[in-house]
Amino acid sequence: MIKLLITGKMGSGKGFAAARIANRYGATRWTRTELMKRLAHGMVDHSEDPGQILELIFPDPETRSEVLDQLLVYVNHYDAEVGKPRRLYQDITQICQDHDPLCFEVELAKRIESTAKSNFSLIDDVRSRAAFEYFSGLGYRSLRINASEAVRRERMLRRDGYLPSRTSFEHSSEVELDQIEHEFVIDNNSERLDQFYAAIDDVCAELEATLID
């Protein structure tokens, strides 16, 4: 089985890489932040019950109650952001990880394990050293997508029509893996999507070759 995790800063092209690998190579794509985003919107938009989501992340009732209390205090002072609520996502994640640095990763690993197996498992948005080390310990190989800040800012402005705050650019979830060695690294500063896809294909060819071996 091939196991791969992808890291990279916002606007680097992680989503394009994951989509290419899923569509062309049949990888089952898992998003580490899925449950966090559901929790964040449950707290702010009441789109679903945050208590049920927290139960998946924090089995211990006492811990779960403490986390919920802190989340309620936070959202009572949260001011809505323009566009994608990056600060909300970052802060909700931090509150949860202050209680358990691997709370989202452990839940995701259990979910992957309980789902029908495929021969290619892809986790598309690993952002912390703890998460990187956890999934590496489970046999996941690592792909880093790099792009300069100038390129990333231009892409996000063109795509979204606005830029995240400087705080979002400098958040620990953006910089914590800067110095971590990855097995594969792709520089994605060009606007040539064919070149980017070719580099991804080279990585997948190497992964498939090791599977055959």
KOLPA-145235 format. One record per residue (C-alpha): x, y, z; residue in one letter. Coordinates in steps of 0.05 Angstrom, whole numbers, padded with zeros to 5 digits, always signed. Layout:
N
XYZa
...
REM end
This chain:
213
+00000+00000+00000m
+00024+00070-00016i
+00015+00122+00039k
+00031+00194+00025l
+00022+00260+00063l
+00026+00329+00031i
+00049+00392+00065t
+00057+00464+00042g
+00036+00535+00057k
-00029+00566+00035m
-00029+00580-00039g
+00028+00532-00053s
-00014+00484-00093g
-00029+00427-00044k
-00100+00421-00068g
-00080+00416-00141f
-00028+00363-00123a
-00078+00322-00083a
-00130+00327-00137a
-00080+00304-00190r
-00059+00244-00148i
-00131+00225-00131a
-00157+00231-00202n
-00098+00202-00240r
-00073+00149-00191y
-00137+00130-00155g
-00113+00152-00086a
-00164+00156-00031t
-00158+00228-00008r
-00165+00246+00065w
-00166+00317+00092t
-00138+00325+00162r
-00175+00390+00172t
-00244+00363+00154e
-00268+00351+00225l
-00237+00416+00249m
-00275+00456+00197k
-00340+00421+00215r
-00327+00438+00288l
-00311+00511+00273a
-00374+00521+00232h
-00415+00483+00283g
-00392+00532+00336m
-00403+00595+00294v
-00458+00578+00244d
-00493+00523+00284h
-00491+00480+00222s
-00485+00417+00266e
-00478+00398+00339d
-00407+00414+00363p
-00416+00366+00421g
-00423+00307+00375q
-00360+00326+00337i
-00321+00337+00401l
-00342+00268+00424e
-00304+00239+00364l
-00242+00279+00380i
-00242+00277+00457f
-00271+00212+00484p
-00259+00234+00556d
-00321+00273+00580p
-00282+00319+00627e
-00233+00340+00573t
-00289+00348+00523r
-00326+00394+00572s
-00264+00437+00583e
-00252+00444+00508v
-00324+00463+00495l
-00322+00516+00549d
-00260+00547+00518q
-00290+00544+00448l
-00352+00580+00473l
-00311+00635+00504v
-00272+00643+00439y
-00331+00646+00391v
-00366+00697+00436n
-00309+00745+00419h
-00298+00722+00347y
-00308+00774+00292d
-00328+00747+00224a
-00274+00749+00171e
-00279+00768+00099v
-00277+00706+00055g
-00248+00641+00082k
-00246+00642+00158p
-00173+00623+00164r
-00164+00655+00233r
-00224+00617+00259l
-00196+00552+00233y
-00127+00566+00262q
-00153+00586+00330d
-00203+00529+00336i
-00147+00480+00319t
-00101+00511+00370q
-00152+00507+00426i
-00163+00433+00413c
-00089+00418+00404q
-00073+00452+00470d
-00109+00393+00502h
-00083+00340+00455d
-00033+00358+00399p
-00056+00297+00359l
-00131+00299+00371c
-00150+00308+00298f
-00096+00260+00273e
-00115+00202+00318v
-00188+00209+00298e
-00170+00211+00224l
-00124+00150+00231a
-00181+00111+00263k
-00228+00132+00208r
-00179+00111+00153i
-00168+00044+00188e
-00243+00030+00193s
-00256+00047+00120t
-00249-00001+00062a
-00177-00007+00043k
-00148+00021-00021s
-00077+00013-00047n
-00062+00088-00042f
-00079+00131+00018s
-00067+00206+00013l
-00071+00257+00069i
-00072+00325+00037d
-00060+00378+00090d
-00011+00362+00147v
+00010+00426+00183r
+00046+00410+00248s
+00109+00374+00268r
+00069+00328+00315a
+00022+00309+00258a
+00080+00299+00210f
+00116+00253+00258e
+00052+00215+00276y
+00034+00198+00205f
+00106+00185+00186s
+00106+00134+00242g
+00046+00101+00210l
+00085+00092+00145g
+00066+00154+00107y
+00118+00183+00061r
+00121+00259+00053s
+00114+00308-00005l
+00127+00382+00006r
+00099+00433-00043i
+00138+00498-00041n
+00124+00566-00072a
+00150+00635-00055s
+00106+00682-00014e
+00101+00730-00072a
+00075+00676-00118v
+00027+00650-00065r
+00000+00719-00050r
-00012+00732-00124e
-00049+00666-00131r
-00093+00677-00071m
-00110+00748-00092l
-00127+00724-00162r
-00168+00666-00136r
-00203+00697-00076d
-00201+00771-00090g
-00169+00786-00023y
-00109+00767+00019l
-00108+00735+00089p
-00079+00776+00146s
-00005+00777+00160r
-00021+00739+00224t
-00049+00682+00182s
+00013+00681+00139f
+00057+00676+00201e
+00015+00628+00241h
+00050+00566+00268s
+00009+00522+00221s
+00042+00558+00163e
+00114+00557+00186v
+00123+00498+00233e
+00145+00449+00179l
+00192+00497+00142d
+00255+00462+00168q
+00228+00391+00167i
+00261+00345+00117e
+00213+00313+00068h
+00225+00254+00023e
+00198+00291-00039f
+00199+00366-00053v
+00167+00402-00111i
+00178+00475-00126d
+00114+00504-00154n
+00132+00576-00172n
+00115+00570-00245s
+00046+00582-00275e
+00058+00522-00320r
+00009+00471-00293l
+00036+00418-00340d
+00105+00424-00308q
+00074+00419-00239f
+00035+00357-00258y
+00097+00326-00290a
+00135+00334-00224a
+00077+00302-00187i
+00075+00245-00237d
+00150+00233-00225d
+00137+00227-00150v
+00080+00178-00161c
+00121+00137-00209a
+00174+00129-00156e
+00122+00111-00104l
+00091+00059-00150e
+00160+00030-00166a
+00174+00018-00092t
+00106-00016-00085l
+00123-00063-00142i
+00191-00078-00111d
REM end
